């Protein structure tokens, strides 16, 4: 077994060694199917086997049932042995560590899946009583893999250069590990301990980083560079600590499910306390005690009678609160460690056989453990205190019952306290490093950051640390107002703003008991500096002309200096002849500088490339685009690749002037001989997009031509294409198909009324915005038709190109395939056929003509006038099928228009559901096309999702 498993579990990429165990084609699926079929057969034939005294074949099944668990155990053992023989992961590189984390994630998921499948199969039923056939060491082996996974995760966090992502990595792995721990014995405890430890280490690394940065002597000269360095440090610490604190709150809210009381009291009072527990139906739980446990007793609340599993869960696991809805009986367990053995004459539970974990409980203490944190713990404390006759002192209101988890959570709180002190001390360090350098704004930023962080950190401190912390913040407030008075320029307007913030913080910190914690000298100093700040504030207001003396003198000096600059010096006056000569010299200097600037700009233009020549056809085409009305100048940044259009690539981009997202189609101009043709196609698409404005048509912003490429700016649709949506299968809800059909019809009615035929409607050219609204895009094949049926888009000879075959074959109409004259059909009939193909694909999940294997066969069938295979009645209603039949009318002269289809019963059903009035756009025939006459009417009837 080991050798064959070793071949399967070779250390390579996870998709190589574990591919056969993953996905829908996993060999485990086949094994499970055989096991379930055998189980069903055995249960259904149990009576017949018993009547004929035939032995069941369950023994033969045990090997097969045991196979998946033994297989995954061997794979995990091999991977662990290989990992232990590896060198230090730090020498292997980040990619190797990432690969190993991914491999162990796959292994752990497989192990949990195998165990879940076994537990389902092992459920006893009449005629099916399966003996234990999973290895007793299964959970232990998987737990070893989980421990190694956390070891690699810790190294990944330490090696991660982007320290801002530490908390994000923890949050991502938390969901996976949290779910995994539920399925393993001791797994939930391991996950809780490991994540508490990883969070504590991350916060410790942040503290060490900040201390290390503070110890560095600044190399920069005072000014913008120094301010930038310190502000970058503060911003980095602020962002990282917020993310780590947010994740640590998740842990504390999850695991702090206990309150600790003191039971250090007189023996008579203690016995009275025990008697009150007996009288309120609490019961003593017999446990499997070790000698080192001492006098530890477990007493459970009345609600836990006959619930030994819940008692064990309360004492030794973490996830019972999530698994069960909130229990109105507020169950809890009391863990006591009195000085002397207790006398209990109440109810006992001797059958539970509860194992005692390590409690870390001090003598004369009692710990109440609830079935959850926060509100559940508060309800359990209330139920407990109301059932006893004595008042107990609370030693620790919140803590985790699990020893190591509590240890790490307390370490997080200690590290938060240390970091808070370091940040508050950093203000004085920065002041000393910048003394005499006029860095008031930097020091003000340090004060603001230290006070903000100090107030946030109070949540993570116990009562003693909180008291000392508040004293330190009060002294920080005193330093702040002293800095405003002593080191800042009183007449500067920034000082006024700083003084307001400093006084607000000082007022907040001297409320209540905090004012009593400072000494008399500090109090006198505070009064003097607050008075100085108030004088500074008053000096910025001219109250009845009574400005402070300092501010008035500063203002007078400033006005005198300005007047001195404007005062004329009579001794330096020149005569007329000398003045004229000086003026001419100044003019010549200015003209020379202008001429030099002109030469520089000409040199830049020559460096950029040759000038476009009118004699060159390619240059004439580019000149046309450069001079077009759609030519715009934008500051923009290209993003990721989105897809391809008719003759270009499309990228997401951001408009740096407005901050809005947009789509950019990049069309490269590689071959000079093809440039006139491509530019003509761009001109065609621009000519269509510039005249369109409708919610169901993608918006056009302009173009930016270059010598070797052209950019077209359009509206960005973040929902992707309809084709991407249909990759996941058909749309099963017919109402959704109707909504999309309504929006597509509204858009087509608008286009056809405006004289535009799209000619290439397919799911790839239908986009969805962030609200799910349909948008037509890619008008590279579109034709704009003026009145009298004449096209605005013509080829080089000026002849009509409306009859050209453009589009995707499987969505083409018969008249397009055959190249018939456009006047033979109703205006826009080709789009209606394509619309029917798109609706058919939404209903069936397959492309039209999917049964045919080549384009020639598809084009032959379409040319014969055959419609594609229609959806079944299970996929689309009769009304919807009738709608499609109207779209697939062979004769384009009889085919319904978009305006007529908007009034079809299938669409009207949706309108009645949504209380929408039916639209009344005109139906433009090819000979009476009405241009833009009804554009506003079409827009009023647009359905916006």
C-alpha positions, 0 to 999 in steps of 0.5 A: 500500500505504501509503495503504490501510494508513494507513486501517487503522492510524488512531490511535484505540482499539486495538479500532478500528484493529486489531480486524480483525487480532485474535481468532478472526475476524482477517483474518490467519487467512483469509490463513494458511489460503489460504497453507497450502492453496496450499502443500499443493496445490503439494507434492501436485502437484509431480511432476505439474507437473514431468512436464508441464514446467509452471511452479509458481505459487509466484511468485504466492504470494510477494505473499500471503505477504509481505502480513501482514509488510508490513502490520504494518510499515506500521502500526508505522511509522505509530504510531511517526511519530505518537508522535514528533510527540506532545508530552511524554507527561507533558503528555498524562496517565497515561491516554494513556501507558497507552493507548499502551503497550496499543497497542504491546503489541498491535502487538508481539504481532501482529508476533511472531505474523506472524513465527512463521506465516511461519517455519512456512510457509517450512520447506522440504519436497519440492516447496516451496522458498520464497525469502526473502519477508519484509523484511530490515528487519522485525526492525529495525522491530519492535525500534524499536517495542519500544524506544518501548514501553520508553520509555513504560514508563519514563515510566509508572514515573516518573509512577506515584504508587503507588510500591509498585507499581513492582516489580509493574509490572516483573514483569508486563511482564517476562513479556510482553517476555521472550517477545517478545525471543526472536523478534527478532534482537537482541530478547533483548539489548534486553529484558535491557538495558532491564529492567536499566536500569529496575530500576536507575532504580527503585532510584535513585528509592527512594534519592533519595526516602529522602535527600529525606525525611531532609533535611526538618526535622520540623515535628511536636512530639515524640510520636506524630505524629513517630514515625508520620512516621518509621515510615511512611518506614521502612516505605515504604522497606522494602517498596519495596526488598524488591520491587525487590531480589526483581526484581533477583535475577531479573535477576542469576540470569538474566544473570550467566553469566560469570567473569573471570580474570587471565592476567597471567603470565610468557610461558612460563606463558602459553604453557603455558596455551595449550598445555594448551587445545590438548591438551584439544581446545579450538579457536580460532574465527575471527571477523569482527573490527573494527580496534578490537577489538585482540588479542581471541581466541575459544576454544571448549570441545570440546563446541561443535565444529560448533555455530556457532549455539550459539557465537554465542548464547553470545557475544551473546544471553541466552536460550539456557539456557532454550531448551535442556535442561542440557547435561552436556558443560558448554559454554563459550566463552573470550574472551582479550585478552592483551598480545601475539598468541598462537601457536595450533597447535591446531584452528580453526573457520574457517567459523563467521563469528562476529560479535564484540559489544562485550566491554569486556574489559581487557588480560591478562584472560580471560572464561569465558562459560557457557550459563547462570548459577548452577549451569551457570556453576559446572559450566563453571568446574569443567570449565575449571579441570580442563582447564588446567595453571596456576592462574588468579586470579579477578578477578570471579566473577560478571558478565554477558557483555553490556556494557550489561546488566553495566553496569546490574547493576553500577549496581544493586549500587552503588545498593544499597550507597549506599542501605544506607549512607544508611540506616545514616547515617540513624540518626545524622541522626534522633538529632540531629533528635530530641535532647532529645525523648525519642524512644527508641522511634523511634531503636530502630526506626531501629537495627533497620531499618538493621541488617536492611537492612544484612545483606540488602544484603551479597548485592549487594556485591563483596569490597571493598565488603563489607569496608567495609560490615561495618566500618560495621555493626560501628560501628553495633552499637557505636552501638546498645549505646551508645544503650541504655546512655546514652539509655534508661531502665534500669528500663524493661522495653522497654529490657530487650528492646532491650538483648537485640537490640542485644547479639545484633547486636553479638555477630554483627558482632564475630565473626571478622575484623570485630573486628580492623577496629576501633581500640583506642579503639573496642574499649575503648568497645565493652567498656565499653558491652557491660558496661553492657548486661549490668549493665542486663540483670542489674538486671531480675532479682532474683538472691538479692535483689541488685538493682542500686543504680539499679534498687532506688532507682527501685523505692523511689521509685515505691513511696513515691510510691504510698504518698503518694497513699494516706496520709490527711491528718488536717488536711483531715477534715470534720465530719458535717454538712459531709460530708453536704452535700458528698456530696449535692452530688456526688450531684446533680452525677452525676444532672444529668450522667446526665440530660444524657446521656439527653437527648443520646441521645434527640436522636440517636435523633430525628436518625436517623429517626422511631420505628416505629409499630404502626399502620403495616403496613410498620412492623409488618413491619420491627418483626417483622424487628428482633425476630427471632432472626436479627437480628445486630449485625456490624462489616462492610465491603462489597466488590465486587458478586457477583450478584443473587438472587431479590429482591436484590443480593449483595456480597462483604464482610468481617467486621471482627470475625473477618476472615473473608469472607462474602456479603451480600444487600442487599434495598432497601425502596423502596415502602412498599406493597411492604414487607410483601410483601418482608418476608414473602419475606425471612421465608420465606427466613430460615425456610428458612435458619435450620433448615439446616446441611449442607456442600452448603447455604450457611450462614446467619449472620443479618440486619441490618434498616434502614428502607430496606434489609435485609442478609442475611449468608451464607457466601461462595463464592469459586468462583462459580456453576455457571452461570459455569463452564458459560459456558466450555462443557460439562464434558467429563469425565463423572467431574466431572459425577458428582462434582457430581451426587453432591454435589447429590444429597447436598444434596437428600436432606438438604433433602427429609429436613428437609422443605424443597423448593428449587423453583428449582434452576438453575446460577445458584443452585448455587455452588462454594466455594474447594475446589470443593464444591457449595453450594445458595443462594437459597431465596427460592422454597423451601417448608418443609413440616411433618408432615401436608403442611402448609406453614409458609410461608403467605400473608396469609389463611393458605391453602397456597401450595405449589401456586404456580408459582415458579422458572425455566421451562426448569428447571420440572417439568410439575406446577409448570407445570400447577399441580397439587396437591402431594399428587399427587407424591412429596415433592421431585419438582419438585427432581429434575426440575430436577436432571436439567436441570442435569446435562443442561446440564453434559453438553451445554453448552446450557440445556434447551429451547435449541432453543425461542425463547420461554418459552411454547413451553418451558412448553407442551412441559413441560406436555405431559410432554416431556423436554428433548433428551437428551445424545448417547452421546458426551456421556454414558454409557448409565448416565448417560442412564438416570439422566436418564430417571429424573429426567425421569419424567413422573409425579411419583408415580413419579419417583425421590427423591434417596435412591433416585438416590444408589443408582443405578448411575451414582452407585455407579460414582463411589462405588466409585472413591472408596471411599465407602459409599452413603448410606441417607437416608430417602425422605420421602413427602409424607404421612410427612415426617420432619422432621429425623430423619436430618440427621446421617446425611445429613451423614456421606455428604457428598462434600467434593471 
